[in-house]
């Protein structure tokens, strides 16, 4: 059963991100989120620490969301070089 969630946009930190790093150990996944452009250094601003189980849930959610996006708007191009 999926839990209903409410996002209070007045309290949520919004950050444009186009750079990601992922690490892990036996107990945690570490997801670093940041941004960088061709003419600037990539900087990471947020680290999300989660369990392996929740990381897998995030993977599933992202995959389903990208599939829905591509069905609605067409295929996304391949990965850009970074």
Residue pairs with C-beta under 8 A, 6 or more apart in sequence:
13 46
15 33
15 35
15 45
15 46
16 35
17 33
17 34
17 35
17 46
18 35
18 36
18 37
19 33
19 34
19 35
19 36
19 42
19 44
19 82
20 31
20 32
20 33
20 34
21 31
21 32
21 44
22 29
22 30
22 31
22 32
23 29
23 30
23 32
24 30
24 52
24 55
27 51
27 52
28 49
28 50
28 51
28 52
29 49
29 50
29 51
29 52
29 54
29 55
30 47
30 48
30 49
31 47
31 48
31 49
31 50
31 55
32 44
32 46
32 47
32 48
33 44
33 45
33 46
33 47
33 48
34 42
34 43
34 44
34 45
34 46
35 42
35 43
35 45
36 42
36 43
36 82
50 58
66 76
69 76
70 76
